[in-house]
Amino acid sequence: MMSIDDTVCAVSSPAGSGGVALIRVSGKDAIAVSEQIFVARNGAKLADTESNKIVYGNLSSLLDDVLVSVFRAPHSYTGEDTVEISCHGSLYIQQQLLQLLVESGARLAYPGEFTQRAFLNGKMDLSQAEAVADLIASTSASMHRLAINQMRGGFSDELQRLRTRLLEFTSLIELELDFSDHEDLEFADRTVLRDLAIEIQGKIHDLAASFSTGNAIKNGIPVAIIGKPNVGKSTLLNALLNEERAIVSEIPGTTRDTIEEALNIEGRMFRIIDTAGLRNNTTDSVEALGIRRSFEKAEKASIILYLYDLTQEDREDLVSTSQWLQKFNKPILMIGTKNDLMRRSPIHTFGNVKAINISCREKADIERVKSYILSISNAGGTSENEVIVTNVRHYEALCHAGEAIEHVIEGLDSQLSGDLLSEDIRDCLRHLAEITGGEILPDEVLSNIFSKFCIGK
C-alpha cells in the first residue's frame, strides 16, 4: 500500500499555459512547505491561517503574485492538510513553483495520487474515487449525471444496503452455529433466509444488468447506419457531424470499412457508425469483408438507421426489408433519402417499422433525424436517481457476487450446513467489498450480533 506520510505537490489545472494555474500541495507538512516559499501581503503566517481561508501574497522568489487557499485536515479533498496555490498560467511559472516546493520538502505526486490519498484517508470509497475520473472525462449531460450520482454515493449506498442485509443473514447463521449444542434453538428460519437471499439476488442482478445501459451512456450509444450502396449513408454521417468526415462518391462500394464518430445530441452521447453498402453480388474480397463488418456492427448496435433511395426502391421491397430488419430485435428507423428529388410524404411505416423521408441537403431534415435518434434512445431512459453501473470492474464483481448468492440459495434448498452457507455468504460480501475497496472483518459480524441479541442472558 502506498505511503501517505510524505507531502506531495502537482499542477491540478489542465496541462499547458492559460490565464490561471492551480498547484496543489497535500500532506502533513503541506502548510510548512508552502510557508517557506510564500509571503503574505498582510504579513500573516500560513501556520496561523484558519481553514478554508484564502491569503494574497507573492512567492518569496518574486516569481509571481499568488492566492493561497488553506484547507486543514480532515476538511479537505484528500483528508490531509492541503494548500492550493493559484498563480498565472505560464508554463515557466508552474515549473519554477513546483521546483521551489520540491526544494522545500515536497515531492511530485504520482498520477491520481490526490484521489488515492482521499480513498486511503476514508474521504471516499473506491467506487466514488473511480467516479472522479469519470466526472472529469464526461462529455455529455448523461455521463456527467451518472458520475455525479456515483461520486456522491448513490452506488455506494445501494451496495451498503445489500451488505447490511447480507450481514444480518450471516449473523443469524453464525449465531446458530455458536449455540449448536442447543438443538432446540433455531435463530435462522431457512424459509425466511431463502426469501431474503432471492431478494438480494434480484438486487445484484438488476445492478449487473444496468451495465449495458451504463456502458452505452459512458462510451456512447452505438447507432449503425446501414443500407445498400449509394443510398447516402456517408452523406448522412457527414450531415449529422456537420463536417466532411466520410468520402462521398457516386461509385458503389466506396465505403469499404466502418467509420465511427461521436455525436452529442442534447447532452446524450452517440457513436454514429457508417458502414459499407449491403449487396450480395460483389466479387471484391475487400468489399465483401466490409459488408460482413456492416452486419456485425448492426448486430452490436443499440439503434439501426436503415437508409434506402426513394428514387430506386418500391413499397413491396421495403415491406420485405422491414420484416428482415425486425430480426435484429432493436430500435430501427428506416430513412428514405434524396427526398429533394421525389418529395414523398415525410412520415409513414413499413410493417411495424417507422420510416421518414429526408434530403441530406436540408438542415431541418437532419435535425429531424437527430430528434428521432434521441427519442428512440429515451424510450428506455433512466430516472434521475437510478443507480447504473458504468465500470467493468464493478460489473465483474457483481457477477461474482451473484454466483455466490446463487450458491447460497442452492445450499438452502439442499439443507446445506450452516458453516458452508456462511462461507458462501461471506464470499458474496467479499465480492461486493471489492467494488468499494473495503474489507469484511469478523468484527463486523460480531458487532451485528451484539447489537441485536443479548448474548449474556
N, C-alpha and C positions, 0 to 999 in steps of 0.2 A: 504494500500500500504506500502511496506517495506520502512523503513527509510534508507537514504543513507548519513546521516550526520556524521556517525562514520567512523572509519578506520578498515579495515579487513585484515586478513592475512591467507594464506593457502599454502600447498605444491601443486604446479601446474604441477609437473612432475609425472610420473606413480608411483603408490604405491610400496613400497619396497625399498631395497637398490640397488645402482647402482654406476656407475662411477661418475655421477654428478646429483644433485637435484636442483630444482628451487623453491624458495619460493617467492610468490607474495604478495605485500602489496599495498593496494589501499584505497584511501580516502583523505580527506582534510589535514590530519596530517601524511600522509604516509612518507613524506620526514623527518619530525621532529622525528617521531617514529624511523625510521631507523637510523637516525643520532645518537641516544642515544646508539646504540649498535655497531656502525661501526667506525673504524679508518682508514682513507685512508693512504697509504704508503707515498704519496707526501704531506700529511698534508692538502689536500683540504677538504672543507666542502661540504656535500651534498646539503645544502641550497644554495650554490653558484654555483653548478654544472649545466651546460646547459642541456636542454632537449635532450634526445636521446644520452647521453654520458655514457660511462662505466668507473667505477673507481675501481682500485685494492686496496685491503687492507685486514685487518683482523677484526674479531669480537673483541669487547673490552674485552671479557672474555677469549681471546686467544683460543676460541673454534675451529676456522678454518680460513684459508685464503680463501677469497671470492672475487667474482666480483659482483659489484653492478651497475645495469642499472637504470638510472633515466629517467622517462617519465613525462612530465608536462602536466596538463590539458590544452586544451581538446584533445591533441595529444597523446592519449594512448588508449589501448583496451577498458577500462571502461569509458573513457572520464574524469577521475579524475587524480589527481597526483598519480603516480604509481611507485613503486620501486620493481625491481626484483633482488633477491639475488641468485647467483649461487654458491653453496657450494659442497663439496664432498658428495656422496650419502649415507653415513652412516645413518642408521635409528636413531642412538643416536644423531648425529649432527642435523638432521632435527627436532627431537623432542625438543632438547635444544634450537635451534634457534627460533622455534615457541614460546616456553616458554618465551624467552627473549623479543620477540616482544609483547606478551600479557602483560608482566610486564611493558613494556614501554608505554602501552596505546592502543594497538590494540586489537581486538577480533578475534576469529577464524571465518572464513567465513562459511556460510551455503553452502550446495551443489548447484552448479550453480550460486552462488551469483555474481561472477565477470561478467558473461554474463548478469545476470539480471540487474546489475548496468549499463552495456553498453546499454541495452534497455531503462532503465529509464532515462539515460542521452542523449538519442537520437542518439547514435552511430550506432544503427541498429534497424530495426523494429522487431516485434515478429517472423515473419516467418524466417528472417535472423538469429535471435538468436537460433531458433529451428534447423536451418541448421548447426550450430556449433556442436551440439550434433550428428547430422547425419554424419558430416565430421569426427569426432573423431571415430565414430563407423563403418566407411566404411571399408569393407573388400575386395572390388573389384574395378576395374577401373571405371565401370559404376556407382557404388554407389558414388564413390569419385567425378565423374564428375557432377552428379546431385546435390550433396551437395554444391560443389564449385559454381555452377551456381546460386543456390538459395541464398547462403551466400553473393554472390556479387551483389545480387539484381535482378536477372533475373525474378523471380516470382513476386517480389515487383513492378518492372517496369511494368509488364503486368497488375497487379491489379491497379496501378496508372493510366494507360491509360483508364481502364474501369471506374474508379472513376471520371476521368475528363469528360468523355462523359456523365456519369450519372448526374454530377453536372450541366453540360450545359443543360441537359434535364430538371431537376427540376427547374433550374433558369428561364428558359423560362415560365414554368408553373406558378411559383410563381410570376413572373413579371406580367403576365397576370392577376393574382388574385389581385395584387396591383392596377391595373387600371380597375377593374371590373365595375366601374361606367361609363367607356367609352366603350360602347358596340361595337363601330365601330373599336376598336383597337384589333388586334389579333397578338400576338407575337409568339404563338406556333402553327405552322401548324401541324394539327393532322396526316396528311399523312406522313410528314417528320419524325415526332416523332415516328410513328409506325415503319417505316423503321429502325430508329435508335435503337428502343427497340428490334427488331428482330435481328439486327446485334449484339447487346450486349448479347442477349440471346444465340446466337450461340457461342460467345466467352466463356461465362460462361460454356456452355455445353461441349465445347471442353476441357476446363481445367478440369472439373469434370470427363470427360471420360478418361482423361490421368491417372487417379488414379490407374486403374487396371494395367497399364504398370509400373507406378512408384512403386506401392506396390510390384510387381513381382521383379523389379530390386533391391529394397531395402531389401526385405526379401528372395530373391532367386526365380528364375523361377522354378515352380514345374514340375518335369519330372517323370511320373509314368511308372514303369516297370511292365507290366502285361503279362499274358500268362498261359498256362496250367501248372500243377505241373511237376517238374523235367525237365524243359527246360533250366535251367541255369540262372534264374533271380537273385538269391542271388550271384551266381558266378560272374555275370556281375557287380553287385554292388561292390563286393569286388575288382574286377579288376579295375573298374573306380576309386575307392578310393585308390587303391594300399595298402589295408590292409584287414585283416580278420574281417570285421565288422559283417557280417551275417553268421549264421550257414549253412553249405552246407552239404547235405546228399542225398543219393540215395532214401531215403524213401519218397514217395509222401506225401505232406501236412506238411512238416517240418516247413515251414514258416506259422505261424498261424495269425500273425498280421503284420501291415505295419512297415517298418523301414525307417526313413528319415535321410539323411546325406547331408551336404553341400559339394558342389564341385565347385571349381573355375576353369573355362576354359577360358584362355586368358583374364583375367580381368572381366569376367562376372560370377555372382554367380548363381548356380542352386541348387535346392533341389531335390536330387535323391531319389525316393520313391520305395522301394522294397515291393511287395505285395504278398499276399497269392495266390497260384495257383488256376486257374479258372476251376472248374468242376461241373457238375450237379448232380452227383450221390453220394455225400458224406452223410454219416449217422452221422458224428461227428458234434455236435452242435457248438463246438468251431471253427472248421474249416469252418463251414457254415457262422459263424459270420465274420471270416477273409475274406472270399470270398465276402461277402456283402460290407465290407470296401474297398476291392480292387476296386469294381465298383464305390464306392463313390470317391475314390482317382482319378480314371481315369476321372470321370466327372469333378472334380475340377482342374485337372492338366492342364497346358498350352501345354504340349507336351506328347505324349504317345509313348513308345517303346514297341511294341508287339513282344515277343520272341516265337519262335517255334523251335522244334527239327528237324533238317534236316534228321535225321535217321527215323523219325516217320511220318511226315506229307506228304501228296501228294498234287500236284498242285491244283487239283479241290477243295479240302477242304480249301486251303489257299486263293483262289479267293473268295470263300464264306465268309471267315473270313475277308478279306479286305473290302468287301461290308458292313459287320456288323460294322467294325471299323470306317467307314466313318460317321456313325450315331453320333459319338462323336463330329463331326464338329470342329476339331482342328488338328494341325500338327501331323502326325503319321509316324513312321518309323518301318517297320517290319524287324526283325532281326532273321535270321536263325543261330542257334548255332550248335556247335560240327562239324564245317566245317573241322576240322583236321581229322575227320573220313570219310567225304563224298567228300570233295574237289569239291564243286559246283561253278558255275560262281559267282564272287564276288558281282555283282550288277545286279538287274533286277527289275521288277514290277509285282504287282498283281492288276489288275484293274488300279485304279488311285493312288495306294499307292506304294511308293518306298520301295524296300527291299534290304538288304545287307546280305551277309553270312560271319560269323566270327567264330573264335575259341577264347574263352576267355583266352586260354593259350598263345596266340600270342600278344605281346605288340603292334605291328603295327595295328592289328585289333581293339584293344581297342582305339588307337589313332584315327582310322577312325570313330568309334562310337562318340567320343568326337567332331570330326570335323563336323559330321552330326548334332549333337545336337546344336552346335554353329551356323551352317548355317541356321538351321530351326528357331532358336531364332532371328537371324539377319534379317530374311525375312521381319519382320515388325519393323525393327530397328528405332531408333530415330536419328534425326540430332544433330549436336554438340551443338547448342544453343537453342534447342527446350525446351520450358517450360513444365515440367512434375510435376504433383502433387504427393507427396510421403507421405504426412501426413494425417491421417484420420480426424483430426480436420479441416484441410483446406478443405478436400473433403466435409464434412458435411456442412460447412459454404457456400461452393459454391452451394451445392444442395438447401439450404435455399434461397440463393440469386437468383437462377434460378426460384424457385417457386414465389418469389416476382416479378421478371421481367415478368413472365407469367401472373400474376395478372394485371400488367400494360398494357400488350398487350390486355388482355380481357377487361380492362376498357376503352381503346381507342376504341375498336370495339363496345362497348356498349354505347359510348358517356358519360362516367362517368365524373363527375365534376372534375375540376382541383385540388381542395383541396384533394380529395380522391386519385387521381392519384399521387399527390405529396407525400402522405403518403406511398404509395406502393414503390415509387422510393427511398424514404428515408429508407424504410425497407431493400431494396436491398443494399443500401450503408452501412447500419449498419452491415449487414452480411459480406460484403467484408472487412469492417474495422476490424471485429473480427480476421481476418487472420493475419493482420499486427499489431494489438494491438492499432490501432488508434481510434479516436472518430470523429463523424460527428457533427460539431458545426454549429449553424445558421450563424456564421460569414463567414463560407466557402461559403455558398450560396450567402450572401450579397456581399462578395468580388468579386465573379464571375460576379454578376450582374453589379457592378460598373465598372468592368474592360472592359465591353463590351458595355455598354449603358450610355449615358449622361442623367441621371435621371433629372438633374436640368433644362433641356431645356423645 
